[in-house]
Amino acid sequence: GGKVRITFDDTIEAGTDFVLTVRYGGNPRPIRTAWGEIGWEETESGALVASQPNGAPSWFPCDDTPSEKATYDIRVTADNPFTVISNGTLVSKKAQNSTTTWHYKVDSPMATYLATIQVGEYTKFKLGRNTTAWAPAHLRARVEEEFKQQQEMLDFYESVFGEYPFPDYQVVITDDELEIPLEAQGLSIFGSNHIAGDHRFERLIAHELAHQWFGNAVGISEWKDIWLNEGFACYCEWLWVEHLGTSTAHEVARSHYLVLSRKGQDLTLADPGTRDMFDDRVYKRGAITIHALRRLLGDEAFFAAVRNYLHDARHSTVVPDDFIGHVEAAATRAGIAPEELAELLDVWLNQKPLPKFPA
C-alpha cells in the first residue's frame, strides 16, 4: 500500500538516535497521482526526476512530506557517455569499463520532492560566477542566449533577499519538451521548448531561480500553504521586470488582477485543496497578496521583513504565521494599526471573493 511498516525487536525509547537502513530494488517509474503521472520518467535519451508534490517514492523509500527535510548522499551508475546531474556537490566521478558512478552530497537539508536525478548526454558550460548550464551540445547557442542574464538575476535576488542559499545554481535543459519547468534544490529543469532564444520564457527563468529562496531554502511544512512558495516566486518575476525598468511590479500586478477578476471566485488561498493546489489563481493571487503587503508597509519595511523571515527560517520549514510574524513586527514599527494588517490578510488569504486591488 505504499507504506513501509517496521517492528523492532526491542523498544526504542523516545529521543534515542538510531540508524535505519532500507534495502530496496526494482524499476523506477512515474506514480499516478491527482495531478497526473509524476516522479521518475524516462526521456528520449536518459531519465529525469520531477517529483513535486509526492513523486519521490517513485525512486526511493521516504517520508514524503515537505516538512521532512534531510541531508542526502546520492550515487548513480550510468552507462557511458551519459552524464548524471543531481542535487548538491559532485564529490567524485569514477569510471569502470563501460559505466561511470557519480557521487553527490547534499549538505543543506532538503525536502524529498526537491531531490532529483537528470541523466542524459549533456555538455556543461558556465553562465556566470556561480551559475552553470547543462544541455545537449546542439542547444548551446540557444541556451546561452536564453540564460545570458542568469547571473545578473541571481545577483539581483541576492541584493533583495540575502545571500544565495546553496553552493551554486544549475539549470538542466533536456532535449525533450516539458509541459512546465520545475525547481529542485540547487537546480532547475527546463525542456528544449523553453529555450526559444528570444527570451519569451524569461519570467519562468526568474520564477524557478526565486524558488531557491522561497520553497527550497525556506520550505513549507504543509502543501496547503503552497501560496508561500508560488506567490513569492511569481512576485519575483514582477520584481525582475521592475529591476529591468520595463514595467513596475504594481503595473504587472494590476494586469494579473484584471485577469483574476474574470475567473471563478471559489478558491481559498490559505487552503486551496488538492484540486486547485497548482491552479494559476493560487500563484497570481498569492503574488498580489504579497504586493498588497508591500503597498501597506512601504518598500523599506516590507523588504526588511522578507529578509528577516528568510534569514531566520533558512534551511528549515515554516508555516504562514512565521512569515506573518515578521510582517506584523514591521507593521508595528511603521505605526500601522494591527487591525488594518489583520483585515488585509483575512480578505486575501481566507475569503473567496477577490478583494479590492491594493491602491
PyMOL commands that set and color helices and strands:
alter all, ss='L'
color gray80, all
select helices_A, chain A and resi 56-58+112-114+137-146+150-161+192-194+202-210+223-244+249-261+273-276+280-297+299-312+320-333+338-349
alter helices_A, ss='H'
color red, helices_A
select strands_A, chain A and resi 31-33+36-43+46-50+70-79+83-86+89-96+99-110+117-120+123-128+131-135+169-174+182-184+187-191+218-220+316-318
alter strands_A, ss='S'
color yellow, strands_A
deselect
rebuild
show_as cartoon
